[in-house]
């Protein structure tokens, strides 16, 4: 979900793509060769704006997201909101329950 939100922002503000590329350049200069091939692929994704590859549910898509510069450009408030949504989804929804503080419908009274 973090990546989906970031891609949405990048589509509306292309400067964020430049920020992600700058993050990639920093990581590449660090010398960590373990993720180099993923960072190379991220460079292609960002330059081509090939978001489908970044959001893929495939194994490769999951690998890419593990070495992704995208969350680094997501504003903290957006990141917190997305993580809150994820936590709510993980907790699940109880069927037949009503939210706390919600009044009973008139017909049920």
C-alpha positions, 0 to 999 in steps of 0.5 A: 500500500505504501508503494501504491500511495507513492506512485499515485503521488509521483503521477501528480508530482514528477519531482518525487521521481527525481527524489527517488532517483537521488535516493537510489544514487546515494544507495548505489554510492554506498557500495552495498553490492547485494541490492545493486541489481534491484537498484538497477531495475528501480532506475529503469522503472523510475526513468520509464515510469513503469509503475506496473513492475513496481506494483506487481504482486509477483515474486519479483515485484515483492523483491523489488519492493524490499529494495525500493526507494519509493517510501523514502519520498512519501511524506510522513503523514501519508506514511502514517495514514497508510500504515494505520490502514494496514494495521486496521486491515490486519485486525480484520472486521467483525461481521455484524458489529457496529462501530463504537459509539454508533447508535442503533438504527431506528428500525431496530429499536 
